[in-house]
Amino acid sequence: MQKPSRLLLATLALLGTSAVFAQSSVTLYGRVNTTVEHQKDGDVSKTGLFNNSSRWGIRGTEDLGGGLKAGFVLESGFNSDDGSGSGWTHPTTGMTFARQSEVNLSGGFGMIRLGNFTPESYYATADYVSMHNHDTGSSSDALYYDPVWFGGMSTRNKVGYRTPSLGGLTVDAAVSLHERTVDVVNGVSTPLPQKNGFDLAANYNVGALHLGAGYSAVNSNNQFGLRALYTFGQFTVGGYYQRNKDDNQFVAGGAGTRNNFRLSGMYALGASEFHVNVGRAGKWSRLGSDTDATQWTLGYNYNLSKRTKLYGYYTRVNNGTFAYKGTADQDFSSIALGMRHNF
């Protein structure tokens, strides 16, 4: 009886292993990022606890065989300071998957993506050089121009394609379908743009050099950006340049054109990181000479582990008549201490 029993056990083990291989691999992930800050908007000051784009999500893949894989991503924001939900797009409260909700198919041909996800042109430029606090919170990039994609940075109704890596080069292309619907905000129906949105991005990585470019356009508004990042020894330096055209997004008749750039640097010493970055936005061509702005940040990160860090920073935005952060014609600043944990 022992020999048949051993055979049966071996068969069951083999079948169980095969079943595991056929199942999807699903992962829970996220980030909790919270600061204590003293903010000053002109002459008005406040001290409080602030959320820095905390989020959670689930993602998974299924190996379909022959190099083909199916995948999905569902991501939701939440406010770490009070536990409430935080949608990336409307509605701005409540637990939704507005940050990202996509299904994809990948293989040797690259990846096809369907759903709602952040424009890759942003990741290829502004986000890539935001080394201090992941472009979140009060020290986030206030000057980057994002053509409104049907409700915000995340893009609805999107069909995207990513090439396989070609000698370190990957290219993303996507179109957002307007679908001729309306968006209800605070009970008011707002027609969505009657044109499709387009997004293009390229990333080239070879050794310590990282280059990127991005272009996005929707409803006669567009932006084009170039980015570079280089690491040598304990230093990392980077920056991006962006050219914007606003035809109807900010003000009636459009703000016109503008140039924007940001430089950033990091010095790593053991578990410590010392950060500095400065951004400068030129004037909008149709809004006058006092619509330019400057933002600079000094930051320090202490990495307790690969997933957890303590940090502090001071950031300041010098506004003109155009309010990039805070109130128009008032300077905004914040001094903060925070903790971030990835899971």
BALOBA-1460 file (C-alpha; in Angstrom, 3 decimals):
// residues 343
<rec num="1" residu="m" x="0.000" y="0.000" z="0.000"/>
<rec num="2" residu="q" x="2.917" y="2.342" z="0.530"/>
<rec num="3" residu="k" x="3.960" y="2.444" z="-3.122"/>
<rec num="4" residu="p" x="0.506" y="3.487" z="-4.507"/>
<rec num="5" residu="s" x="0.179" y="6.056" z="-1.696"/>
<rec num="6" residu="r" x="3.515" y="7.594" z="-2.598"/>
<rec num="7" residu="l" x="2.517" y="7.697" z="-6.263"/>
<rec num="8" residu="l" x="-0.796" y="9.343" z="-5.401"/>
<rec num="9" residu="l" x="0.941" y="11.959" z="-3.243"/>
<rec num="10" residu="a" x="3.466" y="12.707" z="-5.982"/>
<rec num="11" residu="t" x="0.671" y="13.076" z="-8.557"/>
<rec num="12" residu="l" x="-1.297" y="15.431" z="-6.309"/>
<rec num="13" residu="a" x="1.824" y="17.526" z="-5.671"/>
<rec num="14" residu="l" x="2.499" y="17.821" z="-9.408"/>
<rec num="15" residu="l" x="-1.098" y="18.803" z="-10.128"/>
<rec num="16" residu="g" x="-0.991" y="21.378" z="-7.331"/>
<rec num="17" residu="t" x="2.198" y="22.888" z="-8.718"/>
<rec num="18" residu="s" x="0.684" y="23.137" z="-12.204"/>
<rec num="19" residu="a" x="-2.390" y="24.846" z="-10.783"/>
<rec num="20" residu="v" x="-0.212" y="27.454" z="-9.065"/>
<rec num="21" residu="f" x="1.609" y="28.216" z="-12.321"/>
<rec num="22" residu="a" x="-1.721" y="28.693" z="-14.118"/>
<rec num="23" residu="q" x="-3.066" y="31.173" z="-11.568"/>
<rec num="24" residu="s" x="-2.551" y="34.909" z="-11.607"/>
<rec num="25" residu="s" x="0.118" y="36.466" z="-9.424"/>
<rec num="26" residu="v" x="-1.616" y="39.231" z="-7.439"/>
<rec num="27" residu="t" x="0.283" y="41.773" z="-5.307"/>
<rec num="28" residu="l" x="-0.942" y="44.342" z="-2.791"/>
<rec num="29" residu="y" x="1.225" y="47.472" z="-2.791"/>
<rec num="30" residu="g" x="1.109" y="51.070" z="-1.641"/>
<rec num="31" residu="r" x="2.666" y="54.044" z="0.085"/>
<rec num="32" residu="v" x="1.849" y="55.925" z="3.290"/>
<rec num="33" residu="n" x="3.448" y="59.374" z="3.213"/>
<rec num="34" residu="t" x="2.670" y="61.976" z="5.894"/>
<rec num="35" residu="t" x="4.223" y="65.275" z="7.026"/>
<rec num="36" residu="v" x="3.917" y="67.719" z="9.897"/>
<rec num="37" residu="e" x="4.236" y="71.171" z="8.333"/>
<rec num="38" residu="h" x="4.220" y="74.855" z="9.061"/>
<rec num="39" residu="q" x="2.946" y="76.547" z="5.912"/>
<rec num="40" residu="k" x="2.813" y="80.240" z="5.105"/>
<rec num="41" residu="d" x="0.682" y="81.685" z="2.306"/>
<rec num="42" residu="g" x="1.449" y="85.387" z="2.214"/>
<rec num="43" residu="d" x="0.760" y="86.586" z="5.762"/>
<rec num="44" residu="v" x="-1.459" y="83.609" z="6.623"/>
<rec num="45" residu="s" x="0.220" y="80.769" z="8.521"/>
<rec num="46" residu="k" x="-0.974" y="77.334" z="9.583"/>
<rec num="47" residu="t" x="0.528" y="74.235" z="11.146"/>
<rec num="48" residu="g" x="-0.914" y="70.804" z="10.574"/>
<rec num="49" residu="l" x="-0.622" y="67.196" z="9.460"/>
<rec num="50" residu="f" x="-0.625" y="66.695" z="5.696"/>
<rec num="51" residu="n" x="-1.003" y="63.763" z="3.337"/>
<rec num="52" residu="n" x="1.607" y="63.406" z="0.560"/>
<rec num="53" residu="s" x="-0.197" y="61.354" z="-2.102"/>
<rec num="54" residu="s" x="-0.609" y="58.195" z="-0.046"/>
<rec num="55" residu="r" x="-2.064" y="55.320" z="-2.041"/>
<rec num="56" residu="w" x="-2.746" y="51.620" z="-2.182"/>
<rec num="57" residu="g" x="-3.341" y="49.245" z="-5.050"/>
<rec num="58" residu="i" x="-3.432" y="45.723" z="-6.355"/>
<rec num="59" residu="r" x="-1.742" y="44.470" z="-9.492"/>
<rec num="60" residu="g" x="-1.439" y="41.072" z="-11.058"/>
<rec num="61" residu="t" x="-0.191" y="39.100" z="-14.042"/>
<rec num="62" residu="e" x="-1.072" y="35.788" z="-15.623"/>
<rec num="63" residu="d" x="1.372" y="33.836" z="-17.754"/>
<rec num="64" residu="l" x="-0.603" y="32.786" z="-20.829"/>
<rec num="65" residu="g" x="2.290" y="30.846" z="-22.324"/>
<rec num="66" residu="g" x="4.398" y="31.502" z="-25.377"/>
<rec num="67" residu="g" x="5.773" y="34.705" z="-23.815"/>
<rec num="68" residu="l" x="2.299" y="36.256" z="-23.582"/>
<rec num="69" residu="k" x="1.075" y="37.780" z="-20.289"/>
<rec num="70" residu="a" x="-2.149" y="39.403" z="-19.154"/>
<rec num="71" residu="g" x="-2.081" y="41.983" z="-16.375"/>
<rec num="72" residu="f" x="-4.091" y="44.541" z="-14.462"/>
<rec num="73" residu="v" x="-3.551" y="47.464" z="-12.052"/>
<rec num="74" residu="l" x="-6.119" y="49.037" z="-9.712"/>
<rec num="75" residu="e" x="-4.870" y="51.973" z="-7.611"/>
<rec num="76" residu="s" x="-6.661" y="54.253" z="-5.163"/>
<rec num="77" residu="g" x="-5.552" y="57.296" z="-3.196"/>
<rec num="78" residu="f" x="-6.304" y="57.998" z="0.458"/>
<rec num="79" residu="n" x="-5.610" y="60.782" z="2.930"/>
<rec num="80" residu="s" x="-3.117" y="59.488" z="5.472"/>
<rec num="81" residu="d" x="-3.770" y="62.389" z="7.861"/>
<rec num="82" residu="d" x="-7.425" y="61.484" z="8.514"/>
<rec num="83" residu="g" x="-8.021" y="58.147" z="6.765"/>
<rec num="84" residu="s" x="-10.553" y="59.411" z="4.230"/>
<rec num="85" residu="g" x="-10.587" y="58.449" z="0.574"/>
<rec num="86" residu="s" x="-8.864" y="60.647" z="-1.970"/>
<rec num="87" residu="g" x="-9.705" y="60.292" z="-5.648"/>
<rec num="88" residu="w" x="-7.121" y="61.594" z="-8.143"/>
<rec num="89" residu="t" x="-9.932" y="62.846" z="-10.369"/>
<rec num="90" residu="h" x="-13.542" y="63.778" z="-9.644"/>
<rec num="91" residu="p" x="-15.018" y="63.038" z="-7.193"/>
<rec num="92" residu="t" x="-12.188" y="64.195" z="-4.960"/>
<rec num="93" residu="t" x="-13.395" y="62.209" z="-1.947"/>
<rec num="94" residu="g" x="-14.323" y="58.585" z="-1.492"/>
<rec num="95" residu="m" x="-12.338" y="55.456" z="-2.188"/>
<rec num="96" residu="t" x="-12.115" y="54.984" z="-5.939"/>
<rec num="97" residu="f" x="-9.632" y="53.557" z="-8.428"/>
<rec num="98" residu="a" x="-9.361" y="56.953" z="-10.135"/>
<rec num="99" residu="r" x="-5.558" y="56.975" z="-9.814"/>
<rec num="100" residu="q" x="-5.217" y="53.955" z="-12.083"/>
<rec num="101" residu="s" x="-7.445" y="51.236" z="-13.486"/>
<rec num="102" residu="e" x="-6.054" y="49.314" z="-16.420"/>
<rec num="103" residu="v" x="-5.873" y="45.920" z="-18.050"/>
<rec num="104" residu="n" x="-2.941" y="45.058" z="-20.303"/>
<rec num="105" residu="l" x="-1.504" y="42.402" z="-22.595"/>
<rec num="106" residu="s" x="2.252" y="42.049" z="-23.073"/>
<rec num="107" residu="g" x="4.699" y="39.916" z="-24.997"/>
<rec num="108" residu="g" x="7.589" y="40.168" z="-27.418"/>
<rec num="109" residu="f" x="5.626" y="42.830" z="-29.307"/>
<rec num="110" residu="g" x="5.528" y="45.151" z="-26.273"/>
<rec num="111" residu="m" x="2.466" y="46.015" z="-24.175"/>
<rec num="112" residu="i" x="-1.080" y="47.121" z="-24.996"/>
<rec num="113" residu="r" x="-2.860" y="49.014" z="-22.193"/>
<rec num="114" residu="l" x="-6.557" y="49.849" z="-21.790"/>
<rec num="115" residu="g" x="-8.111" y="52.006" z="-19.081"/>
<rec num="116" residu="n" x="-7.100" y="54.951" z="-16.889"/>
<rec num="117" residu="f" x="-3.444" y="55.745" z="-16.139"/>
<rec num="118" residu="t" x="-1.055" y="58.671" z="-15.755"/>
<rec num="119" residu="p" x="0.457" y="60.115" z="-18.961"/>
<rec num="120" residu="e" x="3.873" y="58.586" z="-19.559"/>
<rec num="121" residu="s" x="5.107" y="61.981" z="-20.768"/>
<rec num="122" residu="y" x="4.945" y="63.149" z="-17.131"/>
<rec num="123" residu="y" x="6.910" y="60.140" z="-15.854"/>
<rec num="124" residu="a" x="9.522" y="60.670" z="-18.573"/>
<rec num="125" residu="t" x="10.194" y="64.294" z="-17.600"/>
<rec num="126" residu="a" x="9.017" y="66.024" z="-14.395"/>
<rec num="127" residu="d" x="8.535" y="62.948" z="-12.217"/>
<rec num="128" residu="y" x="11.910" y="61.477" z="-13.164"/>
<rec num="129" residu="v" x="13.909" y="64.352" z="-11.650"/>
<rec num="130" residu="s" x="11.727" y="64.693" z="-8.516"/>
<rec num="131" residu="m" x="14.110" y="62.681" z="-6.363"/>
<rec num="132" residu="h" x="13.331" y="64.240" z="-2.966"/>
<rec num="133" residu="n" x="9.692" y="63.375" z="-2.196"/>
<rec num="134" residu="h" x="8.422" y="61.720" z="-5.381"/>
<rec num="135" residu="d" x="6.760" y="64.943" z="-6.602"/>
<rec num="136" residu="t" x="4.198" y="64.913" z="-3.791"/>
<rec num="137" residu="g" x="2.921" y="67.291" z="-1.124"/>
<rec num="138" residu="s" x="3.802" y="70.951" z="-0.696"/>
<rec num="139" residu="s" x="7.284" y="70.429" z="-2.196"/>
<rec num="140" residu="s" x="5.874" y="68.932" z="-5.400"/>
<rec num="141" residu="d" x="6.603" y="70.600" z="-8.737"/>
<rec num="142" residu="a" x="4.213" y="73.557" z="-8.880"/>
<rec num="143" residu="l" x="5.379" y="74.752" z="-12.300"/>
<rec num="144" residu="y" x="4.950" y="71.660" z="-14.526"/>
<rec num="145" residu="y" x="2.176" y="72.196" z="-17.084"/>
<rec num="146" residu="d" x="-0.318" y="69.368" z="-17.557"/>
<rec num="147" residu="p" x="-2.962" y="69.707" z="-20.276"/>
<rec num="148" residu="v" x="-6.137" y="68.680" z="-18.428"/>
<rec num="149" residu="w" x="-6.864" y="65.103" z="-19.410"/>
<rec num="150" residu="f" x="-10.590" y="64.814" z="-18.805"/>
<rec num="151" residu="g" x="-10.310" y="65.523" z="-15.074"/>
<rec num="152" residu="g" x="-6.646" y="65.628" z="-14.051"/>
<rec num="153" residu="m" x="-3.281" y="63.915" z="-14.285"/>
<rec num="154" residu="s" x="-4.757" y="60.429" z="-14.608"/>
<rec num="155" residu="t" x="-6.250" y="59.891" z="-18.040"/>
<rec num="156" residu="r" x="-9.598" y="58.248" z="-18.643"/>
<rec num="157" residu="n" x="-10.747" y="56.197" z="-21.630"/>
<rec num="158" residu="k" x="-7.191" y="55.502" z="-22.734"/>
<rec num="159" residu="v" x="-5.615" y="53.106" z="-25.243"/>
<rec num="160" residu="g" x="-1.844" y="52.849" z="-24.926"/>
<rec num="161" residu="y" x="1.090" y="50.950" z="-26.400"/>
<rec num="162" residu="r" x="4.638" y="50.476" z="-25.062"/>
<rec num="163" residu="t" x="7.442" y="49.119" z="-27.204"/>
<rec num="164" residu="p" x="9.847" y="46.466" z="-25.924"/>
<rec num="165" residu="s" x="13.259" y="47.789" z="-24.906"/>
<rec num="166" residu="l" x="15.317" y="48.527" z="-28.006"/>
<rec num="167" residu="g" x="18.911" y="48.856" z="-26.837"/>
<rec num="168" residu="g" x="17.792" y="50.802" z="-23.764"/>
<rec num="169" residu="l" x="15.095" y="52.795" z="-25.587"/>
<rec num="170" residu="t" x="11.373" y="52.407" z="-24.828"/>
<rec num="171" residu="v" x="8.559" y="54.435" z="-26.386"/>
<rec num="172" residu="d" x="4.999" y="54.913" z="-25.106"/>
<rec num="173" residu="a" x="2.089" y="56.192" z="-27.201"/>
<rec num="174" residu="a" x="-1.519" y="56.643" z="-26.120"/>
<rec num="175" residu="v" x="-4.822" y="58.209" z="-27.128"/>
<rec num="176" residu="s" x="-7.602" y="59.247" z="-24.730"/>
<rec num="177" residu="l" x="-11.062" y="58.932" z="-26.276"/>
<rec num="178" residu="h" x="-13.424" y="61.783" z="-25.373"/>
<rec num="179" residu="e" x="-16.562" y="59.651" z="-25.974"/>
<rec num="180" residu="r" x="-18.699" y="62.830" z="-26.094"/>
<rec num="181" residu="t" x="-19.843" y="62.576" z="-22.474"/>
<rec num="182" residu="v" x="-20.169" y="65.068" z="-19.612"/>
<rec num="183" residu="d" x="-18.437" y="65.236" z="-16.247"/>
<rec num="184" residu="v" x="-20.604" y="66.004" z="-13.204"/>
<rec num="185" residu="v" x="-18.724" y="68.121" z="-10.634"/>
<rec num="186" residu="n" x="-20.602" y="69.422" z="-7.575"/>
<rec num="187" residu="g" x="-23.874" y="68.790" z="-9.361"/>
<rec num="188" residu="v" x="-22.863" y="70.760" z="-12.468"/>
<rec num="189" residu="s" x="-22.570" y="68.971" z="-15.812"/>
<rec num="190" residu="t" x="-19.431" y="70.035" z="-17.659"/>
<rec num="191" residu="p" x="-18.920" y="68.878" z="-21.276"/>
<rec num="192" residu="l" x="-15.662" y="67.036" z="-21.725"/>
<rec num="193" residu="p" x="-13.305" y="68.238" z="-24.480"/>
<rec num="194" residu="q" x="-14.623" y="67.373" z="-27.922"/>
<rec num="195" residu="k" x="-11.221" y="66.190" z="-29.090"/>
<rec num="196" residu="n" x="-9.176" y="63.113" z="-28.311"/>
<rec num="197" residu="g" x="-6.070" y="63.536" z="-26.172"/>
<rec num="198" residu="f" x="-2.649" y="62.255" z="-27.256"/>
<rec num="199" residu="d" x="0.445" y="61.364" z="-25.268"/>
<rec num="200" residu="l" x="3.943" y="60.337" z="-26.387"/>
<rec num="201" residu="a" x="6.992" y="59.496" z="-24.281"/>
<rec num="202" residu="a" x="10.491" y="58.120" z="-24.836"/>
<rec num="203" residu="n" x="13.019" y="56.896" z="-22.277"/>
<rec num="204" residu="y" x="16.623" y="55.957" z="-22.994"/>
<rec num="205" residu="n" x="18.772" y="54.428" z="-20.249"/>
<rec num="206" residu="v" x="22.390" y="53.415" z="-20.702"/>
<rec num="207" residu="g" x="24.637" y="53.045" z="-17.672"/>
<rec num="208" residu="a" x="24.558" y="56.164" z="-15.503"/>
<rec num="209" residu="l" x="22.858" y="58.290" z="-18.184"/>
<rec num="210" residu="h" x="19.066" y="58.553" z="-18.364"/>
<rec num="211" residu="l" x="17.326" y="60.596" z="-21.072"/>
<rec num="212" residu="g" x="13.640" y="61.231" z="-21.658"/>
<rec num="213" residu="a" x="11.157" y="63.200" z="-23.732"/>
<rec num="214" residu="g" x="7.414" y="63.697" z="-23.553"/>
<rec num="215" residu="y" x="4.623" y="65.332" z="-25.529"/>
<rec num="216" residu="s" x="0.930" y="65.591" z="-24.679"/>
<rec num="217" residu="a" x="-1.962" y="67.485" z="-26.257"/>
<rec num="218" residu="v" x="-5.705" y="67.816" z="-25.700"/>
<rec num="219" residu="n" x="-8.292" y="70.401" z="-26.697"/>
<rec num="220" residu="s" x="-5.707" y="72.767" z="-28.306"/>
<rec num="221" residu="n" x="-3.468" y="72.726" z="-25.204"/>
<rec num="222" residu="n" x="-0.090" y="70.987" z="-25.363"/>
<rec num="223" residu="q" x="3.308" y="70.577" z="-23.757"/>
<rec num="224" residu="f" x="6.689" y="69.229" z="-24.863"/>
<rec num="225" residu="g" x="9.488" y="68.321" z="-22.473"/>
<rec num="226" residu="l" x="13.076" y="67.013" z="-22.483"/>
<rec num="227" residu="r" x="14.854" y="65.448" z="-19.474"/>
<rec num="228" residu="a" x="18.328" y="64.230" z="-18.520"/>
<rec num="229" residu="l" x="19.678" y="62.561" z="-15.376"/>
<rec num="230" residu="y" x="23.251" y="61.473" z="-14.663"/>
<rec num="231" residu="t" x="24.882" y="59.723" z="-11.692"/>
<rec num="232" residu="f" x="28.587" y="59.938" z="-10.913"/>
<rec num="233" residu="g" x="29.878" y="58.551" z="-7.660"/>
<rec num="234" residu="q" x="27.656" y="59.783" z="-4.821"/>
<rec num="235" residu="f" x="26.178" y="62.631" z="-6.872"/>
<rec num="236" residu="t" x="23.086" y="62.585" z="-9.071"/>
<rec num="237" residu="v" x="22.136" y="65.615" z="-11.165"/>
<rec num="238" residu="g" x="19.186" y="66.086" z="-13.461"/>
<rec num="239" residu="g" x="16.793" y="68.505" z="-15.026"/>
<rec num="240" residu="y" x="14.028" y="68.998" z="-17.538"/>
<rec num="241" residu="y" x="12.871" y="71.695" z="-19.941"/>
<rec num="242" residu="q" x="9.227" y="72.148" z="-20.925"/>
<rec num="243" residu="r" x="7.525" y="74.272" z="-23.577"/>
<rec num="244" residu="n" x="3.808" y="74.895" z="-22.975"/>
<rec num="245" residu="k" x="0.880" y="76.170" z="-25.026"/>
<rec num="246" residu="d" x="-2.380" y="76.999" z="-23.272"/>
<rec num="247" residu="d" x="-5.287" y="77.868" z="-25.563"/>
<rec num="248" residu="n" x="-8.308" y="77.571" z="-23.257"/>
<rec num="249" residu="q" x="-7.415" y="75.789" z="-20.027"/>
<rec num="250" residu="f" x="-6.418" y="78.483" z="-17.502"/>
<rec num="251" residu="v" x="-8.302" y="81.579" z="-18.696"/>
<rec num="252" residu="a" x="-10.765" y="82.529" z="-21.427"/>
<rec num="253" residu="g" x="-8.804" y="83.043" z="-24.615"/>
<rec num="254" residu="g" x="-5.864" y="81.042" z="-23.281"/>
<rec num="255" residu="a" x="-2.709" y="81.951" z="-21.385"/>
<rec num="256" residu="g" x="-0.505" y="81.615" z="-24.477"/>
<rec num="257" residu="t" x="2.958" y="80.046" z="-24.464"/>
<rec num="258" residu="r" x="5.573" y="79.666" z="-21.733"/>
<rec num="259" residu="n" x="8.948" y="78.046" z="-21.015"/>
<rec num="260" residu="n" x="9.579" y="76.076" z="-17.834"/>
<rec num="261" residu="f" x="12.645" y="74.284" z="-16.468"/>
<rec num="262" residu="r" x="13.801" y="72.519" z="-13.308"/>
<rec num="263" residu="l" x="17.260" y="71.485" z="-12.061"/>
<rec num="264" residu="s" x="17.776" y="68.981" z="-9.258"/>
<rec num="265" residu="g" x="20.689" y="67.433" z="-7.426"/>
<rec num="266" residu="m" x="21.273" y="64.769" z="-4.804"/>
<rec num="267" residu="y" x="24.298" y="63.797" z="-2.717"/>
<rec num="268" residu="a" x="24.072" y="60.346" z="-1.092"/>
<rec num="269" residu="l" x="26.152" y="59.529" z="1.975"/>
<rec num="270" residu="g" x="25.332" y="56.190" z="3.555"/>
<rec num="271" residu="a" x="21.687" y="56.267" z="4.636"/>
<rec num="272" residu="s" x="21.534" y="60.051" z="4.161"/>
<rec num="273" residu="e" x="20.483" y="61.994" z="1.070"/>
<rec num="274" residu="f" x="20.896" y="65.748" z="0.620"/>
<rec num="275" residu="h" x="18.613" y="67.291" z="-1.992"/>
<rec num="276" residu="v" x="18.304" y="70.628" z="-3.731"/>
<rec num="277" residu="n" x="16.157" y="71.642" z="-6.687"/>
<rec num="278" residu="v" x="15.029" y="74.853" z="-8.328"/>
<rec num="279" residu="g" x="12.393" y="75.488" z="-10.968"/>
<rec num="280" residu="r" x="11.682" y="78.540" z="-13.049"/>
<rec num="281" residu="a" x="8.585" y="79.261" z="-15.138"/>
<rec num="282" residu="g" x="8.659" y="82.161" z="-17.585"/>
<rec num="283" residu="k" x="5.759" y="84.518" z="-18.167"/>
<rec num="284" residu="w" x="2.654" y="83.451" z="-20.086"/>
<rec num="285" residu="s" x="2.725" y="85.319" z="-23.393"/>
<rec num="286" residu="r" x="-0.905" y="86.516" z="-23.149"/>
<rec num="287" residu="l" x="-1.046" y="87.268" z="-19.408"/>
<rec num="288" residu="g" x="1.667" y="89.866" z="-18.872"/>
<rec num="289" residu="s" x="5.130" y="90.118" z="-17.376"/>
<rec num="290" residu="d" x="4.171" y="89.291" z="-13.772"/>
<rec num="291" residu="t" x="3.047" y="85.722" z="-14.481"/>
<rec num="292" residu="d" x="6.479" y="84.143" z="-14.060"/>
<rec num="293" residu="a" x="7.418" y="82.186" z="-10.936"/>
<rec num="294" residu="t" x="10.304" y="80.484" z="-9.133"/>
<rec num="295" residu="q" x="10.264" y="77.461" z="-6.839"/>
<rec num="296" residu="w" x="13.144" y="76.017" z="-4.836"/>
<rec num="297" residu="t" x="13.452" y="73.241" z="-2.285"/>
<rec num="298" residu="l" x="16.107" y="72.055" z="0.163"/>
<rec num="299" residu="g" x="15.569" y="68.561" z="1.529"/>
<rec num="300" residu="y" x="17.124" y="65.807" z="3.612"/>
<rec num="301" residu="n" x="16.173" y="62.111" z="3.596"/>
<rec num="302" residu="y" x="17.321" y="59.438" z="6.032"/>
<rec num="303" residu="n" x="16.647" y="55.922" z="4.775"/>
<rec num="304" residu="l" x="15.843" y="53.582" z="7.658"/>
<rec num="305" residu="s" x="15.461" y="50.785" z="5.083"/>
<rec num="306" residu="k" x="14.734" y="50.380" z="1.387"/>
<rec num="307" residu="r" x="11.041" y="50.953" z="2.119"/>
<rec num="308" residu="t" x="11.020" y="53.451" z="5.002"/>
<rec num="309" residu="k" x="12.513" y="56.901" z="5.303"/>
<rec num="310" residu="l" x="12.380" y="59.973" z="7.520"/>
<rec num="311" residu="y" x="12.756" y="63.326" z="5.819"/>
<rec num="312" residu="g" x="12.535" y="67.072" z="6.142"/>
<rec num="313" residu="y" x="12.444" y="69.961" z="3.703"/>
<rec num="314" residu="y" x="11.922" y="73.650" z="3.159"/>
<rec num="315" residu="t" x="10.164" y="74.720" z="-0.033"/>
<rec num="316" residu="r" x="9.201" y="78.136" z="-1.393"/>
<rec num="317" residu="v" x="7.194" y="79.345" z="-4.397"/>
<rec num="318" residu="n" x="7.428" y="82.997" z="-5.445"/>
<rec num="319" residu="n" x="4.110" y="83.694" z="-7.173"/>
<rec num="320" residu="g" x="3.238" y="86.583" z="-9.456"/>
<rec num="321" residu="t" x="-0.290" y="87.398" z="-10.559"/>
<rec num="322" residu="f" x="-0.669" y="83.727" z="-11.450"/>
<rec num="323" residu="a" x="-1.083" y="81.389" z="-8.440"/>
<rec num="324" residu="y" x="1.123" y="78.337" z="-8.937"/>
<rec num="325" residu="k" x="0.784" y="77.262" z="-5.304"/>
<rec num="326" residu="g" x="-1.185" y="79.143" z="-2.681"/>
<rec num="327" residu="t" x="-2.547" y="82.623" z="-3.480"/>
<rec num="328" residu="a" x="-1.792" y="84.905" z="-6.430"/>
<rec num="329" residu="d" x="0.622" y="87.761" z="-5.646"/>
<rec num="330" residu="q" x="1.584" y="85.967" z="-2.418"/>
<rec num="331" residu="d" x="4.644" y="83.824" z="-1.774"/>
<rec num="332" residu="f" x="4.050" y="80.311" z="-0.455"/>
<rec num="333" residu="s" x="6.484" y="78.418" z="1.789"/>
<rec num="334" residu="s" x="6.507" y="75.344" z="3.989"/>
<rec num="335" residu="i" x="8.887" y="73.699" z="6.423"/>
<rec num="336" residu="a" x="8.093" y="70.030" z="6.966"/>
<rec num="337" residu="l" x="9.103" y="66.830" z="8.757"/>
<rec num="338" residu="g" x="7.751" y="63.578" z="7.405"/>
<rec num="339" residu="m" x="7.818" y="59.810" z="7.171"/>
<rec num="340" residu="r" x="7.208" y="57.603" z="4.164"/>
<rec num="341" residu="h" x="6.683" y="53.842" z="4.122"/>
<rec num="342" residu="n" x="6.295" y="51.740" z="0.982"/>
<rec num="343" residu="f" x="4.677" y="48.325" z="1.081"/>
